[in-house]
Amino acid sequence: MEPRTALAIGLGAALGVLCLVRPTVVLRLSALGATTSDRTGQYGDDGLASSRATWLVRALGAACLAVAAYLLLPEP
């Protein structure tokens, strides 16, 4: 197995597991540099992690794991 393929499998699996286990962390990291006009309250208390968004992140994580598993399959 090429080193690039092994790295892609490792990173894809890590990202997939992170998205499945902690989707709210992924959503917070995706909005890290975003600026808002309302700067009151603590970071992360703005309702960013809606149910729809967390399920979307989990679906993305499942897709990352599926691609990593596909890359693990031996070539014919």
C-alpha positions as CSV (number, residue, x, y, z in Angstrom):
1,M,0.0,0.0,0.0
2,E,1.3,3.4,-0.9
3,P,2.0,5.9,1.9
4,R,-0.4,8.4,0.4
5,T,-3.2,5.8,0.4
6,A,-2.4,4.8,4.0
7,L,-2.5,8.5,5.0
8,A,-5.8,9.0,3.2
9,I,-7.3,6.0,5.0
10,G,-6.1,7.2,8.4
11,L,-7.2,10.8,8.0
12,G,-10.6,9.7,6.5
13,A,-11.2,7.3,9.3
14,A,-10.2,9.8,12.0
15,L,-12.4,12.5,10.5
16,G,-15.3,10.1,10.1
17,V,-15.1,8.9,13.7
18,L,-14.8,12.6,14.9
19,C,-17.9,13.5,12.9
20,L,-19.9,10.5,14.3
21,V,-18.8,10.8,17.9
22,R,-18.7,14.6,18.4
23,P,-20.7,16.4,15.7
24,T,-21.1,19.6,17.7
25,V,-17.4,20.0,18.0
26,V,-17.1,19.7,14.2
27,L,-19.8,22.4,13.8
28,R,-18.0,24.7,16.2
29,L,-14.7,24.3,14.4
30,S,-16.4,25.0,11.1
31,A,-17.6,28.3,12.4
32,L,-14.4,29.2,14.2
33,G,-13.5,32.2,12.0
34,A,-17.1,33.4,11.4
35,T,-18.0,36.8,12.7
36,T,-21.4,37.7,13.9
37,S,-23.1,41.1,14.6
38,D,-24.4,39.8,18.0
39,R,-21.4,39.3,20.2
40,T,-23.2,38.7,23.5
41,G,-23.2,35.4,25.3
42,Q,-20.7,32.7,25.5
43,Y,-19.1,31.0,22.5
44,G,-21.2,28.0,21.5
45,D,-24.4,29.1,23.1
46,D,-25.9,30.4,19.9
47,G,-27.8,27.3,19.0
48,L,-25.4,26.4,16.2
49,A,-25.9,22.7,16.7
50,S,-29.4,22.1,15.5
51,S,-30.7,18.6,15.1
52,R,-30.6,18.8,11.3
53,A,-27.0,20.1,11.3
54,T,-25.7,17.3,13.6
55,W,-27.4,14.6,11.5
56,L,-25.8,16.2,8.4
57,V,-22.3,16.1,10.1
58,R,-22.9,12.5,11.1
59,A,-23.9,11.5,7.5
60,L,-20.6,13.2,6.4
61,G,-18.7,11.1,8.9
62,A,-20.3,7.9,7.7
63,A,-19.4,8.8,4.2
64,C,-15.8,9.4,5.2
65,L,-15.7,6.0,6.9
66,A,-17.2,4.4,3.8
67,V,-14.5,5.9,1.6
68,A,-11.8,4.9,4.0
69,A,-13.2,1.3,4.0
70,Y,-13.3,1.3,0.2
71,L,-9.7,2.3,0.0
72,L,-8.8,-0.5,2.4
73,L,-10.2,-3.1,0.0
74,P,-7.5,-5.0,-1.9
75,E,-7.1,-4.2,-5.6
76,P,-8.2,-7.0,-8.0
